[in-house]
Amino acid sequence: MTTVLGRSLEQSVRVTNDPIPKIRSAGHAIVGIRDRENADYNIRQDVHLPEDTPSTPDALKKFRKTHVLQPGQIQKHWGVADDGKRFPEAYSYGKETYASEHVQDVIRAQNLKGLADRFNDIKEEKYGSHVREPLGAGYQRVYDWPEKAENGNMQFGVSS
């Protein structure tokens, strides 16, 4: 057995003799189809097809759903497939950005010194979250347990 471009010259499918030769078989046989019944032909059809195999005409390609199995392919509606480009290649969408504040200026404005820092702390102290959740520490739960539960010997429920 010899192999040319992954196609075996030997018949890849075993053909058995017809057990009832006088009864016509169902369907119809396509001549030469046995050569194409292998996995390599199904995976690499472009290698096995003849060079002069006609392809889809360019006028009809826009109606095909060729984008379904191609990740990253831009999908165009067939109605605008033949339209020219509306914008140049280097065109950017959106509104131009005007001058804005830079990060170092914003951070510097938040750094309070002297009395300004103390006045800010006084304003922040009125919030409950500032007391229970100080920066750099975990949430402090202030539970008001009964005196019986303080030592950990309290049992819930009715004793039996």
For each residue, the residues with C-beta under 8 A, 3 or more apart:
1: 8 9 10
2: 8 9
3: 6 7 8 9
4: 7 9
5: 47 48
6: 3 40 41 44 47 48
7: 3 4 35 38 40 41 48
8: 1 2 3 12 38
9: 1 2 3 4
10: 1
11: 14 15 34 35
12: 8 34 35 37 38
13: 34 37
14: 11
15: 11 34
16: 19
17:
18: 21 25
19: 16
20: 23
21: 18
22:
23: 20
24:
25: 18 29
26:
27:
28:
29: 25 33
30: 33
31:
32: 35 36
33: 29 30 36 37
34: 11 12 13 15 37
35: 7 11 12 32 41
36: 32 33 41 48
37: 12 13 33 34 41
38: 7 8 12 41 42
39: 42 43
40: 6 7 43 44 48
41: 6 7 35 36 37 38 44 45 48
42: 38 39 45
43: 39 40
44: 6 40 41 47 48
45: 41 42 48 49
46: 49
47: 5 6 44
48: 5 6 7 36 40 41 44 45
49: 45 46 53
50: 53
51:
52:
53: 49 50
54:
55:
56: 60 61 64
57: 60 61
58: 61
59: 62
60: 56 57 63 64
61: 56 57 58 64 66
62: 59 76 78 81 82
63: 60 78
64: 56 60 61
65: 68
66: 61 69 70 73
67: 70 73 74 75
68: 65
69: 66
70: 66 67 73
71:
72:
73: 66 67 70
74: 67
75: 67
76: 62 80 81
77: 80 81
78: 62 63 81
79:
80: 76 77 83
81: 62 76 77 78
82: 62
83: 80 86
84:
85: 88 89
86: 83
87: 91
88: 85 91
89: 85
90:
91: 87 88
92:
93:
94:
95:
96:
97: 100
98:
99:
100: 97
101: 105 106
102: 105 106
103: 106 107
104: 107 108
105: 101 102 108 109
106: 101 102 103 109 110
107: 103 104 110 111
108: 104 105 111
109: 105 106
110: 106 107
111: 107 108
112: 116 117 120
113: 116 117
114: 117 118
115: 118 119
116: 112 113 119 120
117: 112 113 114 120 121
118: 114 115 121 122
119: 115 116 122 123
120: 112 116 117 123 124
121: 117 118 124 125
122: 118 119 125
123: 119 120 126
124: 120 121 127 130
125: 121 122 130 131
126: 123 130
127: 124 130 131
128: 131 132
129: 132 133
130: 124 125 126 127 133 134
131: 125 127 128 134 140
132: 128 129 139 140 141 142
133: 129 130 137 139 140
134: 130 131 137 140
135:
136:
137: 133 134 140
138:
139: 132 133
140: 131 132 133 134 137
141: 132
142: 132
143:
144:
145: 149 150
146: 149 150 154
147: 150
148: 153 154
149: 145 146 152 154
150: 145 146 147
151: 154
152: 149
153: 148
154: 146 148 149 151
155: 159
156:
157:
158:
159: 155
160:
